Every structure is written in C-alpha cells, then in structure tokens.
Amino acid sequence: METKKHKQEIGTGIDKLHDDILIAVLSCMSLKDVVRTSVLSSRWRYLWMFTSGTLDFDDWNTSTGKIMKREKFKALVNRVLNLHQGSRVDNLVIRFTNLCYQFRTSEIDSWIHFAMRKKVKGFELDFSVDDGFHCCYKFPSIEELLLLSPSSAFGSLRCLKLVDVDIDDEVIRYLLASCPYIEHLCIRDSDATMNLEVVGSLPNLRELEISNCLNIRSMEIYATNLVSCTYQGRKISSPFKNTPNLTELTLGGKFCHSFAYEPNKHSSYSDQLVKLVLNFQTVGRERPIASPDLHKLYFLERLELNIVSIGCRSLFFFTSLIKASPNLRKFKIKIEYFTYDQQSTALRLNGGRMELFPVVTSATTGGFRHKNLKVIEMCGYIGLRSEDEFIMQLIKVAALSLDVVFIDTQTDYHFYCAKESYGTNALQRSSELYDRQRRHAICCATDLKRKCISQIKFVIT
C-alpha cells in the first residue's frame, strides 16, 4: 500500500503540468473558483495572480441574499487588482450596488486605470440600485484618461457597459475613436449624456444600448454594421441616420410611444426590422385614440411587447401591430398589472393622470387574416376577460397558421396583492392568497383552451 508521503511525492497528473498551462486553465474559471485553488498547495497559492480571464466582482451575495459591506467589498476589489501580476485581463466586471455619495472617485478611477493597463476586452461598471439612488460618479474626462494611460485608452476594448455612471458626450466620442474593435456599447442611467454621436469608422460595432439617460436631447447613429439597438428614453428626432443592417430594435419610454402612435416618423428604418421589442410605460397623460393602420413592417418576424396596465383594460389596440406585420411568426406579450396601492401611487405622482394605451374595439382592429403567425405567448396572465378576448382575437385572425399558444401564469402581481391584503408579517395567509389567485389563472387558461380549435397546442405554466 502506498503511503501518504509517497502519494504526495508522486503528485497528481495536473500538478505535473507547466505553470503556463495551469494559468491558462485557471483563466477559464470564475474568480471565486480561481481563488479557491490557492489553498490546494503552496505552488497553487499565487498562480491566480497571473490569470488572464475574467475578474468579476459583485457586492450582492446570491447565496445569502445580502449585500457585502461597503468597506469590505472595496478592500476585496483593491486587494485583487493590486496583487494581479499578469500582463492582461480579458474582462473586468465590477457591480457595486452599495456605493455611497461620499465614495472617493479616485478609487474608482484606479479600477479604470487597471482596466486600461491590462488591455481588457470587456469592461463593465454597474453602480445601480433598486431604489433609484444615483451615485453621481463621473467617468474621467479625456484629459484624465490621458493622464491615467498616455499611450492608449482601451485600444483592445470590444465591450463597454456603464450603468449609473455619468459620462460626457465628448468622452464617448473619444472612446469610440480610440476603440477600433468595439462590438458592444451600453450606456444606462447617465445624467451627463446629452447629445450623443455614434459616428466614425466603427466597422465592428454590432450592439448599442442607450437607456434612461434623462438629459439626452439628441442622438445620431452612423454605424453601417450595427445589427441590434436598444433606446429607452425621451422622444428625439431621427436618431438612426445610417444603419442599413439594423434588424433588431428595442424601444422604451416616450420614444416607444412615438413609434406606436406616430409610425410614419419611423418608416425610414422600421421597414428593415426583423425583431422588435416595445416597452410601454404608464406615466403622464392618457393617449388619444390612435389609428389602427400602422406603417407596414414587412420583414418583421418576431414582436415582443412589455406593457404596464390596469385590470380589465382592453388589449385590442396591440392587434394593429400584428396586422402591420404580415410576415410575423412569433408574438409575445408580457403584462404587469398595477395593484390598487400601486395605481393610487402612480395617480398621485402624476397629478391624477396615467398614460395608458388607447382602448379600441375588436371590430376596429379585426377583419383581417394573418397567414404566417405560428406562436403566441402571453406572460403575466391572471385570468381576466380582457386577456381571453385578446387571445381569442389573435387565434381568430391566425387560425390557418397558428401552431401553439403559451400562457404563463407566473407573475409578481399575485405576490403584491397578497402583500397589500395581509402585509409582510402574515406570510402564511399571503402565501395562501397567492396560491389561490394562481390556481384561478390556471383554471381560466384551461377554460380558454377548451374553446379553441383542437389542432392548436396550448401550453399552460
């Protein structure tokens, strides 16, 4: 029998590998798993410092459901970055939801300096929190970036994602000009972004997201190879100047409303879309009745709607979008309903008014046949008559082509209703109400299934 000492002398197969090979293997692992390997033996203790994979920091602990203390998280990030000895890092991701207003910007600047020095391909800074607090961190100016790294500013960058980070227009232009390989750019919740220009030689830019930049006044996009774009924000005029390959578009905020209610203003680029996602918000004043005849979207194959509504409000208005898309194959609608307390709060915050999509009749939006629609999916279904009428209308117009209808009854609406009824302390009664409402939704969906054509498959979850 081999002794323990003899086994240690022989070692395992992986221990016989050269350090460069072990470092390459570790570079493919997550940061947490890489650090764990440091306790295997004295040889493994420092190997992680030379990895070139992804350094991913998140102060939200998914296993405990708690946020790491601010000073502890900051110390962790600084320690790992200071100890890293490798010449490069592929990706640096820092999600810091517990950032305070008094946090020293020089420390975040040092994280950016690390990313530049290590020639990262992917860089993400996310300082967002659920309660809407804006940390007011300002991304370094061009002069400050040059001081941090005079030779190059993210020359190897392929993906940049900034969330709740204020960044000036001229800095964005400078970064785009300095990053010839950039493929994905995301700027979300930046108060400093006002007149955005995505122009110049950007042969690799494929994905762009500009969301919730409250002070934005204009946006001009000249990106011939751009495939996917997300814009959620205020109404601006003609942002898509030269985007011949744009086929996937996600819209939200006032601009989304403009797309639905003023379709002719968007015809220069809507013709080429293959996938469209519309996020309808509910704020401000109520919309007037809109024309059911929208600009034709001949290439559109997939349409997704995410809407906020009040119970029992007719959904027939959205049938017009399907009518305008003769080659549509999949339609998905996800509904979030206001509870009584949420509706009262929204009315109070908006001066007693709510902007909702127009109410139209089935006669107004019906009277056509769709020959290509294969899949209908409704998420957030709670068993309302308005939901059933809408689904039945779609089944009627697409009776010859429709294959399957998905109805998802899982929704937070039941949870919020239970919470309003019994409060957070009455957990058992809240759970009972949640289960009862969910069972009701499933029963309603099952009844709807019985009324439909037998060859159409229904999937209820």
N, C-alpha and C positions, 0 to 999 in steps of 0.2 A: 504494500500500500504506500502511495506517495505521501510524504509528509507535507504539512502546510508550507514549510520553508522551501521545499523542493518545488512546489507549485508556484510560489512567488518568484523563484529564480527562473522557471520556465516562462512564466507570464502568459497572458492571453494573446491570441493572434493579433488583435488590434493594437496591443502595446508594442508590437514589433515594427509597426509602420513608422515611416519617417514623419517628423513633426509637420512638414508642409502638407502631407496627406491628411493628417489628423485635423489640422487647422482648416483645410478645405471641407472636411466632413462637418466640423463644428459650425462652419459658416452657413451651412444649410439648415441649421437648427434655430429654434426660437431663443431669445436672450435668456429666458428663465431656465430652459433646459441646458443651455451652454454653461451658465454659471454653476448649475448643479454638478456638472462634470468636474469642476475644480476640486471636489472633495475625494475624487477617486484615488488619487495618488499625488505625490509631490511633483511628478512630471506633468500631470494634467492641471496643476494649480494655476499656472499662468498662461496656458495655451489660448484661453478665450480672449486674452488681450490682443491677439494678433488676427482674430477672425475678420472677415470682410463681408459678412452677410448683413442681416437686419438688426439694428438696435431699436427696440420697440418699448417705450415707457408709457405706462398708463396708471394714473393715480387711483383709478377705480378698480377695486378688487372684486372680480366677478364671483369668486368663491364665498366671500364673506358678505358681499353686498354693501361694503363700506368704502369710504374714500380715505386714502392714506393721508396722514397728517402732512401739512404743507412743508414743514422744515425737513421731515424725513424723506419726502419724495424729492425735494430739491437736492438734498445731500446724496441720494441714490444716483440721480442723473449726473451730478457733478463728479462723483467718485468714478463711475463707469467711464465717462468721457475722458477724464484726466488719466485714467490708467490704460486706456486703449493705446496700443503701440503699433497697430497695423498702419499701412500706408493709405488704405482706403476703406470705405464702408459703403455698401450698396444702397442701404436705406436707413434713414433716421426718422423715427416717428415719436413725437412727444405729445401726449394728451394730458393736459394739466387743468382739471376742472375746479381745482381748489385755489386758483390763483387769486391773490388779493390785490386791491388797487395800489397798495404801497409797495408791491413787489419790485425789487430793483431791476430795471430794464437791462442793466449791464450784464446780469447773469444770463438772461435770455439771449442777449447779443453774443455771449460766449458760446452758447449752443449753436447759433447760426454760424459763428466763426468755425466751429468744429465741423459742421456740415460742409462748408466751403473748402476747408483744408483737407478733408477726407474725400473730396470729389464724389459726393453722393450722387446717385442716380434718382433716388426718390427721397423727398423731404416733406414732412408733414408737421405743422404746428397747429394744435387744436386746443384753444382755451375756452371753449364754450361750456355753459352751464344751463341746466333746465329752467331756472327761474328768470332767465333773460338778462342777468347781470353782464355788462360789457366791461371787460377788464381794461380797455383803453391802452393796450400795449401797441406801440408804434414800431412797425418794421423799419430797420435802419434806412437812412437816406442813401443816395448814390455815393455821396462823399464818405459817409460812414462805412459803407460796404467796401469802398476802395481802401480805406484805412485798415479794415479787417483783413482784406486779402487783395493787395495791389495787382497781383498777376492775373487773377481770374475770378469771376463771380459766377459760380455754379456752371462752369463750362461743360460739365458732364451730365447736367440735370436732365432727366426725362419726365419726371412727375413732381409737381409742386402743388401742395394743398395747404392753404392758410384759412383757418376757421377762427373767427373772433379776433382777428389780427388786423389792425388798421395799416393799410399800405397805400401810398400816394400813387397817382396816375403815372408820374414820370419814372417812379421806381419800377412799376410794372413794365413800362416800355423798355427800360434799361435791361431788366431781367430777360425779357423776350429776345432782345437783340443780342444778349450775351449767352443765350442757351440755344444753340442751333439744333440740338437733338430733342428739345422738349416735345412730349407727346400729349401730356395731360396737364391742364392748369385749372385749379379750383380756388376761387376767392369767395369766401362766405362771411357775411356779417362784418364787412369793413366799412367803417364810417368815413374813412378818408378817401375812398374811391368815388370819383365824381364824373369824370369824362374819360371813359375807358377806351383805349385804342389797341386792338389786337391786329396789328398790321406788320408789314415787312416780310422778309423771307422766312416763312415758317413751314418748311416742307414736311415736317414730321408731326405737326400739331393735329391730333385726331379728336381729342375730347376737351371741351371747355365748359366750366360751370361758373356762373356769376349769380349769387343768390343773396337776397336780403341785405344788399348794400343800400341803406336807407337814403343816402345823399346823392345817389347816382342821377345824373342829368342826361347823359348821352352815352351811347356805346356804338362803336364802329368796328365791324369784324371783316377783315380781308384775309381769309385763310382758305386757300383753294383746296386743301386736303382735309379740312375739318369734316368729320363724319357725325359726331354727336355733340349736342349743345344743350345746356340747361341754363335758363334765365328765369329767375323768380324775383320780381320787383315791380317798380313803378312803371307806368306807361311811358315809353320812349319811342321816338320815331325811327323806323327803318334801320335796325342795328345790323342786319345781315346784308352787307354790301357786295361781297364776292365770296360765296360759299357754294360752289357748284356741286360738291359731294356731300352736302349736309342731308342726311337721311333720317336721323333720329333727333327728336326735339322734345324737351320737357319745359313747360311753361307754368309759372305760378304768379300770384299777385295780380296787380292791375293789368299787366301785360297779357296775362292769360285771359282775362275778361275781354280785352280788346280783340284777341284772336277769335273768340267765340261770337262776340257781338258786332264786330266790325271786320268781317273776314276779308273784304276787298282790300284792306290796308296791308294784308299779309300775303297776298297772292303771288308776289314775286319769288317767294321761297317755299310756300306751303305746297306748291304743285309737286315738288320732288320728294316729299316726306314719305318714308316707309313705316316709321313708328312715331307715334305722337302720344305724349303724356300731358294731361291738363290737370293742374291742381287748383281747384276752385276754392277761394277763401270766402268767408262770410263776414264782411265788415261794411260799415258805411251805410249808404242808401240802397233801397231796393231797385233792381233793374226794371226798366220798362220792358214790354213785350218785344222780343227780338224776332226778326224774320226767320222762319224755319228753313228757308232756302239758302244754304251756305255755299261758299265757293267750293268747287269740286276738288277733292283730294284723290286724284285718280290712282296714285301709286301707293296709297296708304293701305298697309296690311294689318297693322296692329294699333289699336286705340285703347288707352287706359285713362280713366277718369278717377280722380280722388276728390271727393266733394264733402262739404260740411253742410248739413241740412237740419231742419226741424221735422219732427214726426209727421207723417201723413202728407207731406208736400209732394205734389205730382212730379214725377221724373221724366215726363214725356218730352220735355224740351231737348233732352240729350239724344232722342231718336233722330233729330235733324243731323247730328254729326255722323250717324251711321248712314243716313240717306246720302250725305255728301261724299261718302267713301265707297264707291261701287265695288272695289276690289278688296274690301276689308275681309280678313279671315278670322281675326280674334278680337273680341271686345271684352274689356274688363272694367268693372265699376266698383270702387270701394267707397262706402258711405260711413261717415262718422256723424252720429246724431247728437244734438245738444240735449242734455238733460234739462230739467226745469230750472235748476240753480244756474247751470251754465248759460242757458238762454237769458235769464234775468240779468246775469252779469254782463253778457255781451250787449244787451239793450242799454244798460246803464252806462257802459263805457263809450257807446257810440250814439249817445243822445237820443235814445229811444228808437233808433233805426237799425235795420240789419239789411245788408245787401245779399239777396238771395237770387238764384237763377229764376228766370221767368216761368210762370205757370201757363202751360198751354194744354189744349185738349188732345185726345188721341186722334180726333178727326183732323186736326191741324197738321199733325206730324205723320199720320198714317198714309194709306193709299198708295204704297209703293211695294215693290218686291225686291228683295236682296238675293242675289244668285250665288254669292261666294262666302257668306258668313258661316263659319264652321263651329266656332266655340264662343260661348257666352259665359262669363264668370262674374258673380256678384259676391263681394266680401262685405261683412258687416250687416248681413241680413238679420232682421229681428222679427219678421213676420207681419209687416204692415201691408195694408191693402194696396197702397201706392207702389210698393215693391212688386207685388204679384201682378198688378196691372201693367207695369213696365216690362216685366219679363215676358208676360203673355203677348204683349205687343210685339216684342222682338221675335218671339217664336213664330208669330203670325207672318211677319214680313220676310222671315228667312226660313220658312217651313221646308222648302225644297233642298236647301243646302246644309242646314244645321245638323251637327253630329252630337254635340254634348253640351250640357248646361251644368256648370259648377255653382253650388250655393254654399258659402262659408258662413256659418252662424257664430263663429268665434269673434267676439268684439268686446272692447272695454266698456261699451255702453252699459252692459248689464252690471259690471262692477261699480261704475259711478252711480247708477240708480240705486244699487244696494247700499252704497256708502251714504247717499243722501237720505235714504229711508231709515237706516239704523245706526249710522255713524261708524267710525273706525273701531270702536270698542266692542260692538256687537258682532263679532266675527262669525259666529255660528249662524245667526239669523241672516246676515248679509250673504253668506255662502248659500243658504237655502233659497233666498230670493234669486240669486244669480243662477242657480241650477234650474229653478222653476221657469225663469224667463228664457233660458237657453233651450229647455225642453219644448217650450211653446213655439220657439222659432223653428225647431226641427220638425215639429208636427205640421206647422204651416207650410214649410217647404215640401214635406211629404204629400200634403193635400194638393199642392200645386203640381207636383209630379203626376198625380193621378189624372189631372185634367189635360195633360199634354199628349201629343202624338206619340204612339208607342215606340216608334223607331228612334226617337231622340233619347239619348242616355242622360240620366240625371245622376249627379254625384253630390251628396249632401254631407257636409262635415260640421 
